[in-house]
Amino acid sequence: MTAPLLMLLASLLFATMGVCVKLAAQQYGAGEVVFYRSLVGAVLITIFARLRGGTLRTPVPGMHFWRSLCGVSGLCLWFYSLTALPLATAMTLNYTSSVWMALFLIGGAVLFGATKVDPRLVASVLAGFVGVALVLQPTIDTQQVRHGLAGLLSGVLGAMAYLQVTALGRQGEPDYRVVFYFSLGGIAAGAAMMAWGGMSPHSWRGVGLLLATGLLATAGQMMMTRAYAIGRVLSNASLQYMGILFSYLYGVLLFGDAITWPALIGVWLIVAAGLATTLLRASAQAPASPDTRSGHPSQL
């Protein structure tokens, strides 16, 4: 499966997970959702690894630690923001990760001169975020500033985690192992938050939402990890915006959100950004050398 298709499927799964998290937050705290989401993921990945005859031992534990630290911290902050902010607002703040990623890469190119960034890809990322803003039109009142800052910081940490996912893929780490150690970090962080804030009583509805969150997150994480391992960082960043489009459709179909002209324009911007990055990626692969082409990095 190609990186663009993997990213589109992952975006759909994460958008669906966002709905489940928002509903589960009515009954559980952010730490509890993180814990159970990660526990389901760790169990599934362990079974998956055994069936494939793989090992969970890693030669680069330090890289996994930093990836998990950034990723889990961002996840906790995003779930925390979801407990108080509208789903559209929290999703928008979390998806600023793609813009931060572009800024990190551009900054690295300027400082070290080691990376060439296609300005057309940067433009597509920025256009995609404009589309996100038009679709979701987020608003935060004065009592939600703390949650809003948490959501924004989750985007920064998410960008750092995604870049580390790319580095792990180029080290030859299999997708399932990256997701497994991320899940272990989530279990540890969730357990610590539960020890501090306590546990909520369960219900069949709550258990179902927690299980769905874990299943959707694990499948989406596997697809996203693979996409970042074999694809171009900024191309994946732009295609990731499709998750916002899917979330917007969920809002219209499930929650009766109003359709406005700015939102429709935003949808087209998001789709255009995704198509543009796919075409740019395809055109860049043809003349690329074996060490730099996005689809087949030499380390894999």
C-alpha positions, 0 to 999 in steps of 0.5 A, spaced: 500 500 500 502 506 498 504 512 503 498 516 500 493 511 501 495 509 508 495 516 510 488 517 507 486 511 511 489 513 517 486 519 517 479 516 517 480 512 522 483 517 527 477 522 525 472 516 527 477 515 534 476 523 535 468 522 535 469 516 540 474 520 545 469 526 545 463 521 547 468 517 552 470 524 555 463 525 558 464 519 562 472 518 563 478 523 564 483 524 559 488 519 563 483 514 563 482 514 556 489 515 554 490 508 559 485 504 556 487 506 549 494 504 549 492 498 553 488 495 547 494 497 543 499 494 546 495 487 547 493 488 539 501 489 537 503 483 542 499 478 538 500 481 531 508 481 533 507 473 535 503 471 529 508 474 524 514 471 528 517 478 530 520 481 536 519 486 540 526 487 542 529 494 539 536 496 538 534 503 539 531 504 545 533 511 546 529 513 540 523 510 542 523 513 548 524 520 545 518 518 540 514 516 546 515 522 550 513 527 545 507 523 542 504 521 549 505 528 551 501 530 545 496 525 546 494 527 553 494 534 552 489 533 546 485 528 550 485 533 555 483 539 550 477 534 548 474 534 555 472 542 554 473 544 547 468 543 541 471 537 537 472 542 531 476 546 535 480 541 539 481 537 532 484 544 529 489 545 534 491 538 534 492 538 526 497 544 527 502 539 527 503 539 520 504 547 520 509 546 525 513 540 521 513 544 515 517 550 520 521 545 523 524 542 516 524 549 513 528 551 519 533 546 519 534 547 511 536 554 513 540 553 519 544 547 516 543 547 509 542 539 509 535 539 506 532 541 500 524 543 501 520 543 495 516 550 496 510 547 493 509 542 498 510 548 503 505 552 500 500 546 500 501 545 507 499 552 509 493 552 504 491 546 507 491 549 514 487 555 511 482 550 509 482 547 516 480 554 519 475 555 514 471 548 515 472 548 522 472 556 524 474 554 531 472 559 537 475 559 544 472 563 550 476 566 556 474 560 560 477 555 555 484 558 554 488 553 558 485 547 554 486 551 548 493 552 549 494 544 551 491 543 544 496 547 541 501 544 544 499 537 542 500 540 535 507 542 536 509 535 540 505 531 535 510 534 529 516 532 533 513 525 534 512 524 527 519 526 525 521 521 530 517 516 527 520 517 520 527 517 523 525 510 526 523 507 520 529 509 516 533 505 522 529 499 520 524 499 525 518 495 523 511 499 524 508 494 529 514 495 534 514 503 533 507 503 535 508 498 541 513 502 545 508 508 544 503 504 547 507 502 553 508 510 554 501 511 553 500 506 559 505 509 563 502 516 562 495 514 563 496 510 569 500 516 573 494 520 571 489 515 574 493 515 580 493 522 581 485 523 579 482 517 580 478 512 576 471 513 574 465 507 574 464 503 568 458 502 563 457 498 557 457 504 553 463 507 556 467 500 555 465 500 548 467 507 547 474 505 550 475 499 546 473 502 539 478 508 541 483 503 542 482 499 536 481 505 531 487 508 534 492 502 533 490 501 526 490 508 524 497 508 528 500 502 524 498 505 517 500 512 519 507 510 522 508 506 515 506 512 511 511 516 515 516 511 514 516 510 506 513 517 504 515 524 504 514 528 511 511 534 508 506 530 503 504 526 509 503 532 513 498 535 507 494 528 506 493 528 514 489 534 513 484 529 510 482 527 517 479 534 518 475 533 512 472 526 515 471 530 521 467 535 518 463 530 515 462 526 521 459 533 524 454 534 518 452 527 518 452 525 526 451 532 529 447 536 524 453 541 524 451 547 519 454 547 512 456 554 510 460 557 504 466 558 508 466 551 510 465 548 503 471 553 500 475 550 506 473 542 504 475 544 497 482 547 499 483 541 503 482 536 497 486 540 493 492 540 498 492 533 498 491 532 491 497 537 490 502 533 494 500 526 491 502 529 484 508 532 487 510 526 490 509 522 484 513 527 480 519 527 485 520 519 485 522 519 478 528 522 478 530 521 485 536 517 487 535 510 491 538 514 497 533 520 497 526 517 493 521 517 498 517 511 497 523 506 498 528 509 502 535 505 502 535 504 510 529 499 509 
